[in-house]
Amino acid sequence: MSLPSPCVNVCRMHAATGWCEGCARTIEEIAAWGRLPDEAKLRVWRLLPERRLRLRALLDAAAPPVPASPPKGPAS
């Protein structure tokens, strides 16, 4: 049995962590995935939940603030 790839087709590397913002793997893990034995794939899969939490926190902290209400246009 071969473990599936965790890829979610959001392929953008986070500069500070080196993890993909979609699947949370490193570029080395992504490149080697097809050659990895299932045991190694499972080790990567086990790392992903914590990485995703850390990535989400970093991405949320970097996001611009959301305004409380929409901007008002010119008065009619």
N, CA, C and O of each residue as an XYZ file, in Angstrom:
304
protein
N       0.845     -1.179      0.000
C       0.000      0.000      0.000
C       0.890      1.241      0.000
O       1.881      1.299      0.728
N       0.541      2.215     -0.802
C       1.315      3.447     -0.858
C       0.503      4.579     -0.233
O      -0.671      4.768     -0.551
N       1.137      5.313      0.645
C       0.447      6.430      1.284
C       0.275      7.573      0.295
O       1.173      7.834     -0.506
N      -0.861      8.257      0.337
C      -1.109      9.359     -0.587
C      -0.280     10.586     -0.236
O       0.205     10.738      0.885
N      -0.140     11.429     -1.202
C       0.545     12.702     -1.001
C      -0.374     13.645     -0.223
O      -1.587     13.632     -0.435
N       0.180     14.455      0.667
C      -0.622     15.442      1.375
C      -0.849     16.726      0.576
O      -1.420     17.683      1.099
N      -0.412     16.756     -0.675
C      -0.537     17.952     -1.501
C      -1.993     18.388     -1.626
O      -2.882     17.565     -1.848
N      -2.228     19.704     -1.479
C      -3.573     20.279     -1.633
C      -3.585     21.311     -2.758
O      -4.503     22.126     -2.849
N      -2.561     21.273     -3.614
C      -2.454     22.167     -4.769
C      -2.389     23.649     -4.405
O      -2.858     24.502     -5.158
N      -1.811     23.941     -3.263
C      -1.460     25.315     -2.881
C       0.056     25.274     -2.688
O       0.549     25.059     -1.581
N       0.769     25.482     -3.764
C       2.216     25.270     -3.764
C       2.953     26.607     -3.671
O       3.302     27.221     -4.679
N       3.175     27.032     -2.435
C       3.864     28.297     -2.183
C       4.700     28.064     -0.924
O       4.172     27.704      0.128
N       5.992     28.273     -1.048
C       6.884     28.017      0.077
C       6.919     29.219      1.019
O       7.060     30.360      0.579
N       6.791     28.953      2.303
C       6.869     29.981      3.339
C       8.346     30.227      3.626
O       9.061     29.322      4.057
N       8.795     31.441      3.389
C      10.228     31.749      3.460
C      10.825     31.487      4.839
O      11.934     30.962      4.935
N      10.123     31.839      5.892
C      10.695     31.718      7.236
C      10.816     30.269      7.699
O      11.764     29.930      8.407
N       9.877     29.412      7.316
C       9.896     28.032      7.792
C      10.458     27.055      6.772
O      10.976     26.001      7.142
N      10.359     27.397      5.486
C      10.757     26.471      4.446
C       9.707     25.408      4.165
O       9.987     24.424      3.481
N       8.502     25.599      4.687
C       7.404     24.647      4.481
C       6.451     25.181      3.429
O       6.270     26.391      3.293
N       5.850     24.271      2.691
C       4.813     24.648      1.738
C       3.599     25.152      2.518
O       3.184     24.530      3.496
N       3.037     26.268      2.090
C       1.878     26.827      2.788
C       0.624     25.975      2.582
O      -0.354     26.136      3.313
N       0.638     25.086      1.613
C      -0.505     24.210      1.388
C      -0.418     22.919      2.179
O      -1.333     22.585      2.932
N       0.675     22.195      2.012
C       0.773     20.862      2.629
C       1.716     20.796      3.829
O       1.715     19.802      4.555
N       2.507     21.822      4.045
C       3.427     21.930      5.186
C       4.658     21.026      5.067
O       5.344     20.785      6.061
N       4.940     20.526      3.867
C       6.166     19.748      3.673
C       7.297     20.673      3.239
O       7.064     21.773      2.738
N       8.528     20.204      3.442
C       9.685     20.934      2.934
C       9.836     20.627      1.455
O       9.244     19.674      0.949
N      10.625     21.428      0.766
C      10.859     21.184     -0.656
C      11.550     19.837     -0.860
O      11.302     19.160     -1.858
N      12.403     19.449      0.066
C      13.077     18.157     -0.024
C      12.077     17.013      0.117
O      12.157     16.023     -0.610
N      11.131     17.147      1.055
C      10.107     16.116      1.240
C       9.206     16.011      0.010
O       8.831     14.915     -0.406
N       8.866     17.164     -0.564
C       8.018     17.176     -1.762
C       8.738     16.488     -2.921
O       8.160     15.641     -3.601
N       9.990     16.852     -3.140
C      10.759     16.309     -4.255
C      10.986     14.803     -4.123
O      11.006     14.088     -5.125
N      11.154     14.327     -2.906
C      11.467     12.912     -2.689
C      10.222     12.041     -2.527
O      10.339     10.816     -2.504
N       9.047     12.629     -2.416
C       7.845     11.886     -2.037
C       7.646     10.603     -2.844
O       7.387      9.552     -2.257
N       7.756     10.658     -4.130
C       7.520      9.492     -4.972
C       8.502      8.355     -4.743
O       8.195      7.205     -5.057
N       9.669      8.652     -4.204
C      10.699      7.637     -3.953
C      10.709      7.145     -2.513
O      11.343      6.132     -2.216
N      10.018      7.843     -1.613
C      10.066      7.476     -0.200
C       9.297      6.192      0.073
O       8.223      5.976     -0.489
N       9.846      5.334      0.937
C       9.067      4.179      1.377
C       7.924      4.651      2.283
O       7.986      5.745      2.844
N       6.899      3.837      2.422
C       5.734      4.231      3.223
C       6.100      4.614      4.653
O       5.473      5.503      5.229
N       7.095      3.967      5.229
C       7.505      4.284      6.601
C       7.975      5.741      6.695
O       7.636      6.442      7.648
N       8.741      6.185      5.723
C       9.229      7.568      5.707
C       8.086      8.536      5.430
O       8.030      9.614      6.023
N       7.171      8.160      4.531
C       6.003      9.009      4.261
C       5.168      9.176      5.522
O       4.678     10.268      5.811
N       5.008      8.092      6.269
C       4.230      8.162      7.505
C       4.886      9.084      8.519
O       4.200      9.810      9.239
N       6.222      9.058      8.579
C       6.929      9.983      9.490
C       6.635     11.430      9.108
O       6.409     12.268      9.981
N       6.637     11.729      7.809
C       6.320     13.089      7.356
C       4.877     13.423      7.703
O       4.601     14.491      8.249
N       3.954     12.519      7.390
C       2.532     12.765      7.695
C       2.342     13.124      9.168
O       1.529     13.989      9.496
N       3.083     12.468     10.051
C       2.935     12.719     11.498
C       3.431     14.097     11.900
O       3.000     14.623     12.926
N       4.316     14.691     11.129
C       4.833     16.032     11.424
C       3.868     17.142     10.975
O       3.916     18.255     11.497
N       3.007     16.838     10.023
C       2.219     17.880      9.359
C       1.209     18.606     10.235
O       1.083     19.821     10.085
N       0.475     17.954     11.143
C      -0.498     18.713     11.938
C       0.142     19.859     12.738
O      -0.393     20.967     12.768
N       1.264     19.595     13.372
C       1.941     20.646     14.151
C       2.476     21.732     13.227
O       2.373     22.916     13.546
N       3.039     21.353     12.102
C       3.533     22.346     11.143
C       2.391     23.233     10.648
O       2.545     24.450     10.548
N       1.244     22.620     10.339
C       0.106     23.405      9.852
C      -0.353     24.411     10.891
O      -0.675     25.549     10.550
N      -0.387     24.004     12.157
C      -0.762     24.938     13.229
C       0.214     26.108     13.295
O      -0.201     27.262     13.400
N       1.494     25.812     13.232
C       2.508     26.867     13.285
C       2.425     27.779     12.065
O       2.536     28.999     12.185
N       2.228     27.180     10.889
C       2.096     27.987      9.673
C       0.882     28.898      9.763
O       0.970     30.082      9.439
N      -0.246     28.360     10.198
C      -1.474     29.158     10.299
C      -1.242     30.346     11.227
O      -1.650     31.463     10.909
N      -0.598     30.125     12.363
C      -0.323     31.215     13.302
C       0.573     32.266     12.657
O       0.328     33.463     12.807
N       1.600     31.835     11.946
C       2.498     32.784     11.285
C       1.782     33.557     10.183
O       1.955     34.769     10.060
N       0.983     32.865      9.388
C       0.269     33.524      8.301
C      -0.788     34.487      8.840
O      -0.969     35.578      8.300
N      -1.480     34.086      9.896
C      -2.481     34.970     10.497
C      -1.834     36.222     11.086
O      -2.384     37.318     10.981
N      -0.668     36.055     11.705
C       0.030     37.195     12.302
C       0.506     38.167     11.228
O       0.609     39.367     11.483
N       0.795     37.666     10.042
C       1.309     38.516      8.968
C       0.199     39.147      8.125
O       0.454     40.055      7.335
N      -1.028     38.663      8.296
C      -2.141     39.167      7.475
C      -2.504     40.593      7.887
O      -2.438     40.932      9.069
N      -2.885     41.426      6.926
C      -3.306     42.784      7.280
C      -4.599     42.728      8.096
O      -5.405     41.814      7.922
N      -4.793     43.691      8.970
C      -6.005     43.683      9.790
C      -7.255     43.841      8.913
O      -7.240     44.528      7.891
N      -8.306     43.199      9.337
C      -9.585     43.295      8.625
C     -10.373     44.444      9.237
O     -10.532     44.486     10.457
N     -10.878     45.391      8.418
C     -11.646     46.492      8.989
C     -12.924     45.984      9.638
O     -13.504     44.991      9.199
N     -13.357     46.677     10.688
C     -14.561     46.284     11.418
C     -15.802     46.465     10.564
O     -16.756     45.698     10.690
N     -15.802     47.455      9.708
C     -16.940     47.676      8.815
C     -16.398     48.118      7.460
O     -15.279     48.623      7.367
N     -17.198     47.927      6.411
C     -16.713     48.309      5.088
C     -16.495     49.818      4.997
O     -17.193     50.588      5.658
N     -15.541     50.237      4.190
C     -15.314     51.681      4.040
C     -16.551     52.344      3.424
O     -17.242     51.768      2.583
N     -16.794     53.541      3.864
C     -17.950     54.302      3.358
C     -17.528     55.044      2.108
O     -16.470     55.671      2.054
N     -18.381     54.953      1.112
C     -18.130     55.658     -0.137
C     -18.602     57.098     -0.021
O     -19.056     57.520      1.042
N     -18.500     57.848     -1.101
C     -18.960     59.241     -1.070
C     -20.466     59.291     -0.819
O     -21.219     58.430     -1.273
N     -20.869     60.286     -0.111
C     -22.308     60.463      0.186
C     -23.072     60.722     -1.106
O     -22.598     61.460     -1.971
N     -24.246     60.123     -1.241
C     -25.046     60.307     -2.450
C     -25.977     61.465     -2.320
O     -26.727     61.762     -3.251
